[in-house]
Amino acid sequence: MNFKLRSIAFVTSGFLALSALVGDLAAHDGVVHKDLTEALKHQEETSPNTAGFPKIKGGDFKLINQFGDERTSKSPNGQFQLLFFGYANCKAICSIALPSMAAAIDLLDDKDVTVTPLLVTVDPERDTVDNMAEPLKSLHPRMVGLTGTEEALQEAYDAFQVQKSLVYEHPEEGPIYAHGSFIYLLGPDGEFKTLMPPITKPGRIVELTLQYISGKKS
């Protein structure tokens, strides 16, 4: 089974354009799916762990967090992690996915399950060690923002099949990028577990995360 993950991108001026999983994922195993959610659900049900996403190898990346400390894909606290690639400051699709991630983290906290939220920037010139801390804190107190050199970031993008491209230069906000926008679930060791569309509701993020944590993925 082969398929390609294409970027879920955004277009500014308030419009969001979501591309779907394409190729065989849309009709894999001889089953035609009516939408992305149904395709992902079937993919999860029929593919153990990462078997459904053969081109995503996941970590190990080596980046710098908002406090200037080196951070790899492995959790220093031995926790599962939710990862998103985007901006610390973003008015488009990040404003859907990141709050959903944050809400899911709080719901997991209510269940005494601690999961770490991660954001890897797609624009290191905009998101720097000096300016990421405050916007990240406003998203969630435990949100970890990661940046680094273009080379180090590209390794992370490649590991998770994330593509970015410059859309245009906004006169006030600077460069605007289209970028991959899935939410990735990582194990404590940084191993890729699964991915979710950015429009996944917090409750569903919690449900999927708990299945992987418990090892009882349905």
C-alpha positions as CSV (number, residue, x, y, z in Angstrom):
1,M,0.0,0.0,0.0
2,N,1.6,3.3,-1.2
3,F,0.2,6.8,-0.7
4,K,1.5,10.3,-0.5
5,L,0.9,12.9,2.2
6,R,0.3,16.2,0.6
7,S,0.6,19.4,2.6
8,I,-2.5,20.7,4.4
9,A,-2.0,24.4,3.6
10,F,-3.5,27.7,4.4
11,V,-4.2,30.7,2.3
12,T,-4.2,34.0,4.2
13,S,-7.0,36.7,4.2
14,G,-9.1,34.4,6.3
15,F,-9.4,31.5,3.9
16,L,-8.4,28.0,4.9
17,A,-7.7,25.4,2.2
18,L,-7.3,21.9,3.4
19,S,-5.9,19.3,1.1
20,A,-6.7,15.6,1.7
21,L,-4.7,12.5,1.9
22,V,-4.5,11.3,-1.6
23,G,-3.6,8.3,-3.8
24,D,-4.3,4.9,-2.3
25,L,-5.3,6.3,1.1
26,A,-8.5,7.7,-0.5
27,A,-9.3,4.2,-1.7
28,H,-7.0,1.9,0.0
29,D,-7.6,-1.8,0.5
30,G,-10.3,-1.6,-2.2
31,V,-12.5,0.7,0.0
32,V,-13.5,4.1,-1.3
33,H,-13.9,6.7,1.5
34,K,-16.3,9.6,1.3
35,D,-14.0,12.0,3.2
36,L,-10.6,12.4,5.0
37,T,-12.0,11.5,8.4
38,E,-13.4,8.2,7.2
39,A,-10.2,7.4,5.4
40,L,-8.1,8.1,8.5
41,K,-10.4,6.1,10.7
42,H,-10.2,3.1,8.4
43,Q,-6.5,3.5,8.1
44,E,-6.2,3.4,11.9
45,E,-8.5,0.4,12.2
46,T,-6.6,-1.7,9.6
47,S,-3.0,-0.6,10.2
48,P,-1.1,-1.4,13.4
49,N,0.9,1.6,14.7
50,T,2.9,3.2,11.9
51,A,2.3,0.6,9.2
52,G,-0.3,2.9,7.6
53,F,2.1,5.8,7.3
54,P,5.3,4.2,5.8
55,K,6.9,7.4,4.7
56,I,6.8,9.1,8.1
57,K,9.9,8.0,10.0
58,G,9.4,10.5,12.8
59,G,12.4,11.8,15.0
60,D,15.0,12.1,16.0
61,F,15.5,15.8,15.5
62,K,17.8,18.1,17.4
63,L,16.4,21.6,17.8
64,I,16.4,24.5,20.4
65,N,13.4,25.4,22.6
66,Q,12.2,28.8,23.6
67,F,14.6,28.9,26.5
68,G,17.6,28.2,24.4
69,D,18.0,24.5,25.5
70,E,18.6,21.7,23.1
71,R,15.6,19.4,22.6
72,T,15.3,16.2,20.7
73,S,12.1,14.3,19.8
74,K,12.5,12.3,22.9
75,S,10.6,13.5,26.0
76,P,12.9,14.4,28.9
77,N,10.0,13.5,31.2
78,G,9.0,10.2,29.6
79,Q,5.7,11.6,28.3
80,F,3.7,11.1,25.1
81,Q,3.7,14.2,23.0
82,L,1.5,16.0,20.5
83,L,3.4,17.8,17.7
84,F,2.4,20.5,15.3
85,F,4.4,22.3,12.6
86,G,3.5,26.0,12.3
87,Y,4.0,29.4,13.8
88,A,4.1,30.6,17.4
89,N,2.2,33.6,15.9
90,C,-0.3,32.5,13.3
91,K,-3.8,33.7,12.4
92,A,-4.8,31.0,10.0
93,I,-4.8,27.2,10.4
94,C,-2.5,27.2,13.4
95,S,-5.3,29.0,15.3
96,I,-7.5,26.0,14.8
97,A,-5.0,23.2,15.5
98,L,-3.0,24.7,18.3
99,P,-6.0,25.6,20.5
100,S,-7.4,22.1,19.9
101,M,-4.1,20.6,21.0
102,A,-4.1,22.8,24.1
103,A,-7.6,21.9,25.0
104,A,-6.8,18.2,24.5
105,I,-3.8,18.5,26.8
106,D,-6.1,20.0,29.5
107,L,-8.6,17.2,29.1
108,L,-5.8,14.7,29.5
109,D,-4.6,16.5,32.6
110,D,-8.1,16.0,34.0
111,K,-7.6,12.3,33.5
112,D,-4.2,12.4,35.3
113,V,-2.5,11.8,32.0
114,T,0.3,14.2,31.2
115,V,1.1,14.8,27.5
116,T,3.6,17.4,26.2
117,P,2.5,19.8,23.4
118,L,5.2,20.6,20.9
119,L,5.4,23.2,18.1
120,V,8.2,23.1,15.5
121,T,8.3,26.4,13.7
122,V,8.1,26.6,9.9
123,D,9.6,30.2,10.0
124,P,12.7,30.4,12.1
125,E,13.2,34.1,11.2
126,R,9.9,34.9,12.7
127,D,9.9,32.4,15.6
128,T,13.1,32.9,17.6
129,V,14.3,31.9,21.1
130,D,13.9,35.6,22.0
131,N,10.2,36.0,21.0
132,M,8.5,32.6,21.1
133,A,8.0,32.2,24.9
134,E,5.1,34.6,25.4
135,P,2.8,33.5,22.5
136,L,3.5,29.9,23.3
137,K,2.6,30.5,27.0
138,S,-0.7,32.0,25.9
139,L,-1.5,28.9,23.9
140,H,-0.6,26.5,26.8
141,P,1.7,26.9,29.8
142,R,3.5,23.7,28.9
143,M,3.8,24.3,25.1
144,V,7.3,23.7,23.9
145,G,8.4,25.8,20.9
146,L,11.3,24.5,18.8
147,T,13.5,26.3,16.3
148,G,17.0,25.9,14.9
149,T,19.1,26.2,11.8
150,E,17.5,25.7,8.4
151,E,19.4,22.4,8.2
152,A,18.2,21.1,11.5
153,L,14.6,22.2,10.8
154,Q,14.7,20.6,7.4
155,E,15.7,17.3,9.0
156,A,12.6,17.5,11.2
157,Y,10.4,18.4,8.2
158,D,11.7,15.5,6.2
159,A,11.2,13.1,9.1
160,F,7.5,13.9,9.3
161,Q,7.0,14.5,5.6
162,V,6.2,18.2,6.2
163,Q,6.4,20.6,3.2
164,K,6.4,24.3,3.3
165,S,6.5,26.9,0.6
166,L,6.4,30.7,0.5
167,V,3.0,32.0,-0.6
168,Y,3.8,35.7,-0.6
169,E,5.3,38.6,1.4
170,H,2.6,40.3,3.5
171,P,3.4,44.0,3.8
172,E,2.7,44.0,7.6
173,E,3.1,40.4,8.7
174,G,6.1,39.4,6.7
175,P,6.5,36.1,4.8
176,I,3.4,33.8,4.6
177,Y,4.0,30.1,4.2
178,A,1.8,27.2,3.2
179,H,2.8,24.3,5.4
180,G,1.8,20.8,6.4
181,S,-0.7,21.0,9.2
182,F,-1.3,17.5,10.7
183,I,-1.1,16.9,14.4
184,Y,1.3,14.1,15.2
185,L,1.3,11.8,18.2
186,L,4.8,10.8,19.4
187,G,5.7,8.3,22.1
188,P,8.1,9.2,24.9
189,D,11.0,8.0,22.9
190,G,10.0,10.3,20.0
191,E,8.6,7.5,17.9
192,F,5.8,8.5,15.5
193,K,2.5,6.8,16.5
194,T,-0.2,8.4,14.4
195,L,-1.4,11.7,12.9
196,M,-4.7,13.6,13.0
197,P,-6.2,16.4,10.8
198,P,-5.9,19.9,12.2
199,I,-9.7,20.1,12.5
200,T,-9.8,17.0,14.9
201,K,-11.8,18.0,17.9
202,P,-10.1,17.9,21.4
203,G,-12.2,15.0,22.6
204,R,-11.2,12.9,19.6
205,I,-7.5,13.8,20.1
206,V,-7.8,12.6,23.7
207,E,-9.5,9.4,22.6
208,L,-6.8,8.5,20.1
209,T,-4.0,9.5,22.5
210,L,-5.3,7.4,25.3
211,Q,-5.6,4.4,23.0
212,Y,-2.0,4.6,22.1
213,I,-0.9,5.2,25.7
214,S,-2.8,2.2,26.9
215,G,-1.7,0.1,24.0
216,K,-5.3,-0.7,23.2
217,K,-5.6,1.0,19.9
218,S,-8.9,0.0,18.3
